[in-house]
Amino acid sequence: MVGARRELGEEMEPAVIDAFLDRVDAAVEARAAERRPAPPIPGEGKGEQLVLSIISLATGIPITAIAAESGGVVGILVAWVGIVGVNIAFALRK
């Protein structure tokens, strides 16, 4: 870089610096693109989430009955907090 600057003279210095900065910028962009994750596919995982929701509701009925018999209102709340927690964890896993 310094040798090129001396050979071309001071009047070409801005052009040399601009060319150098363009190359640095291109290299930074290339590295950033390599590390950037792929964008999510719209609708991906929605079928799995629907299935989990349906299963949660279907299993929630007997779980609610068992929890009500064993623990009353507190048992029901604990059971449904667990069911909701599983669904939230699944939705936020990505």
C-alpha positions as CSV (number, residue, x, y, z in Angstrom):
1,M,0.0,0.0,0.0
2,V,2.7,2.4,0.9
3,G,4.8,1.5,-2.1
4,A,1.8,2.0,-4.4
5,R,1.1,5.4,-2.8
6,R,4.7,6.5,-3.4
7,E,4.7,5.3,-7.0
8,L,1.3,6.9,-7.9
9,G,1.9,10.2,-6.1
10,E,-0.3,12.2,-3.7
11,E,-2.9,13.1,-6.3
12,M,-3.9,9.4,-6.6
13,E,-3.9,8.8,-2.9
14,P,-7.7,9.1,-2.4
15,A,-8.3,6.6,-5.2
16,V,-5.8,4.1,-3.7
17,I,-7.4,4.5,-0.3
18,D,-10.9,4.1,-1.7
19,A,-9.9,0.9,-3.6
20,F,-8.4,-0.5,-0.4
21,L,-11.5,0.3,1.7
22,D,-13.7,-1.2,-1.0
23,R,-11.7,-4.5,-0.7
24,V,-11.8,-4.4,3.1
25,D,-15.6,-3.8,3.0
26,A,-16.1,-6.7,0.5
27,A,-14.1,-9.0,2.7
28,V,-16.1,-8.0,5.8
29,E,-19.4,-8.5,4.0
30,A,-18.2,-12.0,2.8
31,R,-17.3,-13.1,6.3
32,A,-20.6,-11.7,7.7
33,A,-22.6,-13.6,5.0
34,E,-20.8,-16.8,6.0
35,R,-21.8,-16.4,9.7
36,R,-25.4,-15.2,9.0
37,P,-28.0,-17.9,9.7
38,A,-30.5,-18.8,7.0
39,P,-33.7,-16.9,7.3
40,P,-36.6,-18.9,8.7
41,I,-39.1,-20.4,6.3
42,P,-42.5,-18.9,6.8
43,G,-44.9,-21.4,8.3
44,E,-42.2,-23.9,9.2
45,G,-43.0,-25.8,12.4
46,K,-46.6,-24.6,12.4
47,G,-47.9,-28.1,11.8
48,E,-45.9,-29.5,14.7
49,Q,-47.1,-26.7,16.9
50,L,-50.8,-27.5,16.0
51,V,-50.3,-31.2,16.8
52,L,-48.7,-30.3,20.1
53,S,-51.6,-28.0,20.9
54,I,-54.2,-30.7,20.1
55,I,-52.4,-33.3,22.1
56,S,-52.1,-30.9,25.0
57,L,-55.8,-30.3,25.0
58,A,-56.7,-34.0,24.6
59,T,-54.4,-35.0,27.5
60,G,-55.3,-32.0,29.5
61,I,-58.8,-33.4,30.2
62,P,-57.7,-36.5,32.1
63,I,-54.8,-34.7,33.7
64,T,-57.3,-32.1,35.0
65,A,-59.5,-34.8,36.4
66,I,-56.6,-36.5,38.2
67,A,-55.2,-33.2,39.4
68,A,-58.6,-32.1,40.8
69,E,-59.0,-35.4,42.6
70,S,-55.6,-35.3,44.1
71,G,-54.8,-31.6,44.6
72,G,-58.0,-29.7,44.1
73,V,-57.7,-26.2,42.5
74,V,-54.0,-26.0,43.2
75,G,-53.5,-29.3,41.5
76,I,-55.4,-28.1,38.4
77,L,-53.4,-24.9,38.3
78,V,-50.1,-26.8,38.5
79,A,-51.1,-29.2,35.8
80,W,-52.2,-26.5,33.4
81,V,-49.1,-24.3,34.1
82,G,-47.1,-27.4,33.1
83,I,-49.0,-27.9,29.9
84,V,-48.8,-24.3,29.0
85,G,-45.1,-24.2,29.8
86,V,-44.4,-27.1,27.5
87,N,-46.3,-25.4,24.7
88,I,-44.5,-22.1,25.2
89,A,-41.1,-23.8,25.4
90,F,-41.9,-25.6,22.1
91,A,-42.9,-22.3,20.4
92,L,-39.8,-20.5,21.6
93,R,-37.3,-23.3,20.9
94,K,-35.9,-21.5,17.8
